Amino acid sequence: MELTHIEHLGIAVKSLETAIPYYEEILGLKCYSIEEVADQKVKTAFFKIGQTKIELLESTSPEGTIAQFIEKRGEGIHHIAFATTGVQKALEEAESKGVRLIDKAPRKGAEGLNIAFLHPKSTMGVLTELCEDPNENK
């Protein structure tokens, strides 16, 4: 698997409106994008620190995975995302090594990235996202 860097850390929050001021006013980061990903029932806010991003995730539905995560575990780190040069190839490699997949094929995520998730039962309890910028290699 060819990973290039940590793309972002996903943090589940109850409210972007409440969480964004902490990152801006206390940590001094700047929210550069807020986006809704309707098919994932989530609204995201992004901050950049160095090459890595922080993605705040607010559920837009009580049935959304973020709402369920917060109900079970509370607010906090939801996933780690790694940048890769080929999500499909990385998925195939992970599966061939016995890793359980959530996504068998990449799908569109926030910021136009192709994304896929590895199941935390196969990754030491850490929900792992693989990301690929479809415009990066052009």
C-alpha positions in Angstrom: 0.0 0.0 0.0 1.4 3.4 -1.0 0.5 6.0 1.6 1.9 9.5 1.2 0.8 11.3 4.4 -1.9 11.7 7.0 -4.6 13.5 4.9 -6.8 14.4 7.9 -8.1 13.5 11.3 -11.9 13.2 11.5 -13.4 14.4 14.8 -17.1 13.8 15.6 -18.8 16.8 17.1 -22.4 17.5 18.1 -22.4 21.0 16.6 -20.0 22.7 14.2 -21.3 26.0 15.4 -20.1 25.2 18.9 -16.8 23.4 17.8 -15.5 25.8 15.2 -14.8 28.7 17.7 -12.6 26.4 19.8 -10.4 25.6 16.7 -10.3 29.3 15.6 -10.3 31.3 18.8 -8.3 29.0 21.1 -6.0 27.1 18.7 -5.7 29.9 16.1 -6.6 27.7 13.1 -8.8 29.0 10.3 -11.9 27.1 9.0 -11.5 27.2 5.3 -14.4 25.1 4.2 -17.8 23.9 5.4 -19.6 21.3 3.3 -22.5 19.0 3.5 -22.1 15.4 2.2 -25.7 14.5 1.9 -25.3 10.8 1.1 -23.2 10.4 4.3 -25.6 12.4 6.4 -22.8 14.7 7.6 -21.7 18.3 7.5 -18.0 18.9 7.6 -15.7 21.8 8.6 -12.0 21.8 7.6 -8.9 23.3 9.1 -5.3 22.9 7.9 -2.2 22.6 10.1 0.9 21.9 8.1 0.1 19.3 5.5 -2.6 17.7 7.6 -6.2 18.7 7.9 -8.7 18.4 10.7 -12.2 17.5 9.6 -15.0 18.2 12.1 -18.0 16.0 11.4 -21.6 16.9 12.5 -24.4 14.5 11.8 -27.3 15.9 9.8 -29.5 13.0 10.8 -30.1 11.0 14.0 -29.6 7.9 11.9 -26.2 9.0 10.6 -23.1 7.2 11.5 -21.7 10.3 13.3 -24.8 10.6 15.4 -24.6 6.9 16.3 -20.9 7.3 17.1 -21.5 10.2 19.4 -24.4 8.4 21.1 -22.1 5.4 21.8 -18.8 7.1 22.5 -19.4 10.8 22.8 -17.6 13.5 20.8 -14.0 12.9 19.8 -11.7 11.4 17.3 -13.7 9.4 14.8 -11.1 8.3 12.2 -7.7 8.8 10.7 -7.4 9.3 6.9 -4.3 8.5 4.9 -3.6 9.9 1.5 -2.8 7.3 -1.2 -2.1 7.4 -4.9 -4.7 4.7 -5.6 -7.6 3.9 -3.3 -8.9 0.9 -5.3 -5.4 -0.7 -5.4 -5.0 0.0 -1.7 -8.4 -1.6 -0.9 -7.5 -4.7 -3.0 -4.2 -5.0 -1.2 -5.7 -4.6 2.2 -8.4 -7.2 1.5 -5.8 -9.7 0.2 -4.0 -9.4 3.5 -7.2 -10.2 5.5 -8.4 -6.7 6.3 -12.1 -6.3 6.5 -13.4 -3.5 4.3 -16.3 -1.2 4.8 -16.1 0.0 1.2 -15.3 -2.5 -1.6 -14.8 0.4 -4.0 -14.0 4.1 -3.6 -16.8 6.7 -3.3 -17.0 10.4 -3.3 -16.3 12.2 0.0 -15.8 15.7 1.2 -13.6 18.0 -0.9 -14.1 15.9 -4.0 -11.8 13.1 -2.7 -12.2 9.5 -3.6 -12.5 7.7 -0.3 -13.0 4.3 1.3 -12.9 2.9 4.8 -11.3 -0.1 6.4 -13.2 -1.7 9.3 -11.9 -0.9 12.8 -12.2 -4.6 13.7 -9.3 -5.2 11.4 -7.3 -2.1 12.2 -6.7 -2.2 16.0 -10.0 -0.4 16.7 -9.1 2.7 14.6 -11.6 3.5 11.8 -9.2 4.1 8.8 -10.0 6.1 5.7 -8.1 6.0 2.5 -8.2 9.2 0.4 -7.2 10.0 -3.1 -7.4 13.4 -4.8 -8.6 12.5 -8.4 -7.0 15.8 -9.7 -3.6 15.3 -8.1 -2.1 12.9 -10.6 -3.3 14.8 -13.7 
